Amino acid sequence: MNTSIPPRLVADALWLLTARSRGGNHWVSNAHCQIQTIEFGGHSHPVSLLEHSDWHECAASSPRSALLRAYRQRLKLSTSATARIADALSCLVYGPLSALMHTGKLDQAAVVANYLLPTNLYPAWDADDIQQMTTRLQTAHPQRPLMMPHLSAEVCPQLMQHLRNQGWKMIATRRVVLSDPQQSLQAGVWSEPDIEVVHQDQLTNSDLLELYALYLQHKAKQSHHLQTDFSFAFFELCLETGFVELTGLRWQGRWVGLLGTYTQTDSGWLTAPLMAWDQHLPLSVKPERLLHDLFVREAQQKQLRMHCSAELEIAPDCSHSAIEYTAIYDQHLQAHQKIANRWFSALFQQCVYRSS
């Protein structure tokens, strides 16, 4: 009888064991949260806890960064006249929202199943799992709201319904791009014979150092400091366990592109938390286009649908926009905290999400 543990469970367990002892900062440089665990559904899952959120704390670990700072940053980076006016007036909205978040302790929420990725995917938990999870989280964190981000009606409809049945409330927080690559005509044939595709099982430790340098170079060109900054230890974890599956692009002996894809057991979806490329190449070499094609091809081969960031520069074929929600549970908190969270939800969705 084959009793081997699935690779996904091994990778998750190693991530969790290390994060518990060393903190989220071990895997993500701009995440300074504590990681605890909760048992439900037959497995251990991470719970991230953040006492204080600095301005540079990534959105994956900080509810304040994900719900307030990220939207404020988009306004500041936009060149449109409307966005500049909105940024100038934003203190009229973000000030009260910040105060409400502090009163309701949403900025210190216990975030369940949080692997500090730009998008978390969830296994197919049933109603009993969610009931057990909710009960145990309330007991373990009686002073904190409970939170689960990255939920959408198309990606995980049953999970959202199970959460609602337990009293969790949904806040629309961002828009994402979803695509079914099985209906796509893209990426049928590799279009650039001069660029070599190097898959996970072909990569070495020395390759990893160069790919990480490429990743840092790409990050340095970006102005979104709230995005996840993965550490070299995270890259080593991925090479060892496949926590995120790495693929490199090599051109004329140098690394010019990196793709890291992630899926979760029975989720049916594939995301790309890692995508970086050399931005100092001839115009004839377009690694960003090829990385996108690789993403599509991998989803096709694994028969998974694609979950993409709304900021993705190249939208997949047959893609559409979808609303993503953050689930919040605060029934165990004091009355004034629940009132603050209710007002935060209403004001955020009316003045921040809807206008974004």
Secondary structure, DSSP 8 states (H G I E B T S, - for coil): ------HHHHHHHHHHHHHHHH-GGGTBTT---EEEEEEETTEEEEEEE-S---TT--TTT-HHIIIIIHHHHHHHH--SHHHHHHHHHTHHHHHHHHHHHHHHTGGG-EEET--S-SS-------HHHHHHHHHHHHHH-TTS-EEEEEE-TTT-HHHHHHHHHTT-EEEEEEEEEEE-GGG--TTSS-S-TTEEEE-GGG--HHHHHHHHHHHHHHHHT---TTS--B-HHHHHHHHHH-SSEEEEEEETTEEEEEEEEE--TTT-EEEEEEEEE-SSS-TT--HHHHHHHHHHHHHHHHT-EEEEETT-SS--TTEEEEEEEEEEE-TTS-HHHHHHHHHHHHHIIIIIITT-
